Amino acid sequence: MLLGEGELTTHQLHERLADVPIATLYRHVSHLAEHDLIEVAEEQQVRGASEKTYRLAPGFANPSPEELSSLSGEELLTAFTVFTSGLIRDFGDYLDSGEPDLHADRVSFAQAAFWADDEEMDRLGRAIMAALEPLLGNSPAPGRRRRALSTILMPRAYASAEPPHAAPEAAEGE
């Protein structure tokens, strides 16, 4: 929610995430704030109580490798869970918006497994950013829809010690 809408109070978050029990939401917000994943943007008194408005911590929407490497395993799992939960929520919102037409709306989700070394991955990242860069400066206009491109790249283990495409070793005596 904070990634898509910027600054929100816990009350506003609960309005948008009505299926999340309020106590769970407060605990989650507290956990995210304790781990510096979100921060208080503003605090004001409302009917004698302190109301905080939260925003993502700077850089957290697209954290740098250094920021990610400074997080513990638990913090990384929390950050990844928040990220993927946002994807699920966004897709649910899309489905609830009427009659979804995935083809017409250019919606896709897929996973492609491939073999690549670090240099090839760096080239892929640069190519994706080069294709995306002209769109990042676009402003709202007739015919344009706000869209999100989400990527997750991670190494995948394979079942055996050898990659599936490796040549089998010759048996003794051949």
N, C-alpha and C positions, 0 to 999 in steps of 0.2 A: 504494500500500500504506500509506504513512504517513498519507494523508488518511483512509483507511477504518479503520485500526487503531491510529493514534496513534504510539507509540514502538516502534521495532524496531532490533535489531542488524543488521549486514550479513549475519550468518549466518541470522537469521530472515527477512530479505528474500530471501535465496537459496532458502530452503526454500519460500517462496511463489511465487518466480519461477524455478523449477527449469530452465526452458528457456533462461534467460539465462546465458551462460558467466560463471563467477565473476570472471574478470579484467575482463570488460566491466562487470559489476555494480560492482566496486570503483572502476573508472574513472568510472562514472556517478555513484556516490555522492560521490566526490571532487569531481567537477565541480559537482554541486549544492551541496555544502558550500562550495566556493571562491566560488561566486556568491551565497552567503547565502540560498539557497532552502530549504535544510535546515540544521539545527544539531545539535550534540552535546547531548543531554539528560542523558547520564550517561556516565562512563568508569570502568571498573574493570579490575583485573588478573585475568586468567583464564589459568591455567597458564603464567604468566610473560609473557603477551602482553597488550597493552592492548585491551580490547573496548569499542567505543563504541556507545551506543544513540542513534539519530537520531530527530528529529521535524521536522515542517515548521517553517520559520521562522514566528514570530508573524505573523498576517495573510496568510500565503501561501495558505492554503486558499481565501480569498476576498480577494485583494489589493485594496487601495484604488486609485483612479485615480492617486494620487500615487506609490504604490509601483510601479505598472506603468510610469508615465512615467519613473521613474528607471532603468529597465532598458534596456540596449542592445538592438539588434535581435537579436543572437545570444542574449542572455539571455531575451528574450521568446519567441523560437522554442523555446528549451529548455523554458521554462515551459509553453508551449502543447503541446509534444510530450509532456511528462510528463502533462499533463492528459488529452490525447486517448489516450495509451497506457493510462492508468488506466480510461478508458471502455471501451476494447477489452478489457482484462483483466476488468473487471467483467461485461461481456456474455458473454465466454467462460466465466467462472465460472458465470453463470446457465445457460448452455446445458449445461454439464457437471453441473449439479445434479440431473439426472434427466430427466424428460419435461417440457420447457418448454411452457407453454401461454400464449403471449403475450397472448391476449385475456383469459383468466381472471386472469392475473397483472398485468394493466393495464400491459404493457410496450409502449412505442411509441418509434419514432424517425422523425423526419420533418424536412423542411426547408421552410419557408414563405418565399418571397421576396415582399417588399411594398415599397411606397414610403411613407416617413414622414419628416417633418421632426424636428428635435431635440425640440421640445415634445411631439410625438406619441410619440416614443420615451421621453421622461421619464414621460409618463402610462402607457405600457405597463409600464415598470419598476415604477412605484408600484402598478399593478393586480396585477401578478404577486406582488409582496411582500405586498400586502394579503391576497391569497388564500393565500399560503404561511405567513404569520405565525402563524395559530392552530395549525398543525401542528408548527411548530418546537419548541414546548414539550411536545409529547407524549412520554410515556415508554413503554417497552415494556409491552405488555398483550396478553392473548389476542385473537387476530384481527388484530393489528397486525404488519406486516412492516416492517423497515427498508427505506426506499426512498431513491433519490437522484434529484434533478431537476438535470439539467445543461443549461445554455443557452450558446449561443455566438451572439453578435450582432456582425456586422461589416458594413461597407458592401460592396456588390457593384458591380462595374463593369458597364456595359452596352456593347454592341458599337459603337454609333454615338455621336456627340456629343450627340444629342438623345434624351431618354427616349422609349420606344416609344409612349407615349400622347400625345405632343405633336402639335399640329395641324401639318400640313405647311404650309410657307410658300407663298403664292400665287405662281404663275409670273408673269413680267412680261407685261403686256398683258391680264391677266384682270380 
